[in-house]
């Protein structure tokens, strides 16, 4: 748990009976950074947007939430990210 705390930053893991609670609000995660870059690109001139979208796509390393893609709770976020990645969706 201490290594996980070091990796995601202080204040995102709380010790509670009978274990731990993860609160990732405000944490920098790839999927949040990706969505933010896509949204940022939408308001930029095309030549600038291209670089921003390339930065967003560089964060991808396989399917979104691959290890959880079949879980009911992950499917809406996987679909949203796949739409953003393909350019078929909007925020």
Secondary structure, DSSP 8 states (H G I E B T S, - for coil): -HHHHHHH-TTSEEEETTEEEE--TT---HHHHHHHHHHHHHTS-HHHHHHHHHHHHTT--SSTTGGGTTSHHHHHHHHHHHHHHHT----
